[in-house]
């Protein structure tokens, strides 16, 4: 019943910035942890960042200091501001809502060129 729609992916040069958004619908959005995962070709899907209902955040070491996750409950949206992008950040980025069951967005491609 919950839908997650991601946007904001694209092609950017190394050192550039990109902002991803995930728009959510459904009452569970306000009571669950949400976050961003990414998966590069040939690699396992990894957690990039998460944010709790209270606004506390956690980041993967590889993105700490460069990425910022935020939550706007009034707009039913989470964002991921990505700065100082590296080619290693190239992946499909997925929005996730923890629940029973978990919900996933369709994914948005981020490509960082050298």
C-alpha positions in Angstrom: 0.0 0.0 0.0 3.0 2.3 0.4 4.6 3.7 -2.8 8.1 5.1 -3.0 9.1 7.1 -6.0 12.7 8.2 -6.5 14.0 11.0 -8.6 17.1 13.1 -9.1 19.6 10.6 -10.5 21.8 11.4 -13.5 25.3 11.9 -14.9 27.7 14.1 -13.1 31.5 14.6 -13.2 33.7 13.7 -10.3 33.6 16.4 -7.6 30.1 17.4 -8.5 26.9 17.2 -6.6 23.5 15.6 -7.0 20.3 15.5 -4.9 18.1 12.5 -4.8 14.5 12.6 -3.6 12.1 9.9 -2.5 8.4 10.7 -2.3 6.4 8.4 -0.1 2.6 7.8 0.3 0.9 5.9 3.0 0.6 6.3 6.8 3.6 4.1 7.5 5.9 6.8 6.2 5.6 8.7 9.5 6.4 5.9 11.8 9.2 4.0 10.2 12.9 4.4 9.5 13.7 5.3 5.9 17.0 5.3 4.1 19.0 4.9 0.9 20.7 1.9 -0.5 22.9 1.6 -3.5 24.0 -1.2 -5.8 26.8 -1.1 -8.3 27.3 -3.7 -11.0 28.9 -6.8 -9.6 28.6 -5.6 -6.0 26.3 -6.2 -3.2 23.6 -3.8 -2.2 24.8 -1.6 0.6 23.2 0.8 3.0 24.2 4.4 2.3 22.3 6.3 4.9 19.2 6.1 7.1 17.1 8.5 9.1 14.7 7.7 12.0 11.4 9.2 12.7 13.1 11.4 15.2 15.7 12.6 12.8 18.8 10.8 13.9 21.0 9.6 11.0 23.6 7.1 10.2 26.0 6.9 7.2 28.2 4.4 5.5 31.9 5.3 6.2 32.4 5.7 2.4 30.0 8.6 2.2 30.4 10.2 5.6 31.1 13.9 5.4 30.0 14.0 1.7 26.3 12.9 1.8 23.5 14.2 3.9 20.1 12.5 4.4 17.1 14.6 5.4 13.5 14.0 6.1 10.4 16.2 5.7 7.4 14.5 7.1 5.1 17.3 6.1 6.0 16.6 2.5 6.3 12.8 2.9 9.8 12.9 1.5 13.4 12.0 2.2 16.3 13.5 0.3 20.0 12.6 -0.2 22.3 15.4 -0.9 25.5 14.0 -2.5 28.5 16.2 -2.7 32.1 15.6 -3.8 31.0 12.7 -5.9 33.5 10.0 -6.9 33.4 7.5 -9.6 33.0 4.8 -6.9 29.6 6.3 -6.1 28.2 5.2 -9.4 25.3 2.9 -8.7 21.6 2.5 -8.7 20.2 4.2 -5.6 17.1 2.8 -3.9 14.9 4.3 -1.3 13.7 2.0 1.5 11.0 2.2 4.1 11.3 -0.3 6.9 8.1 -1.9 7.8 6.1 -5.1 7.6 6.8 -5.7 4.9 9.7 -3.4 3.8 9.0 -1.2 0.9 11.5 -0.2 -1.9 11.5 2.4 -4.6 12.2 1.5 -8.2 15.8 2.9 -8.1 17.5 5.8 -9.8 20.8 5.7 -11.6 23.7 7.8 -10.5 26.7 7.9 -12.8 29.9 9.8 -11.8 32.5 10.2 -14.5 36.2 10.7 -14.0 
